[in-house]
Amino acid sequence: MAGSSIQVNIVASDRPLWNGEARSVTVPAADGLMGILPNHEPILTVIQSGRVSALDMNGTYHTFDVSDGFFAFDSNVLTVAVEKGSEPKVDGSGD
């Protein structure tokens, strides 16, 4: 059965930024913003400086300003590894 959420792990080189379950995640891929939903095809790609946004299962957005890194997605697990990342900005207006 296909999953309906993504397990997300966002880490900077010096600390973890956020771990949680999400409905969707947007990342600043090298060719532009990329949206990841549950059951997306596996991917490994470079991240440019920009903003990562995760919509959690409660409808809250967790947003991070990040610098260069990469992300990998497979089997509904998303790992985002960046050089630097801000503390999360939290906005509960996702629903």
C-alpha angles and dihedrals in degrees: 000000000000118000123243099207142046125233103223128200116181117183136172122207091261104035148358113271104189141344122187151108117285141187091212142350131205119205133183099243119188091259095045140288115337125197119211121201129178113288094021113158114268113274140173117190146151122266122215125204111290142088131318114201125189123189106208126211091265093057096257121136119222109196128189132184106222140181129214121327141104142265133214127196126188135143092002093304117120121192118189115189118183138171093235134005136179126235109272122272108215123208120177096199098098097114 
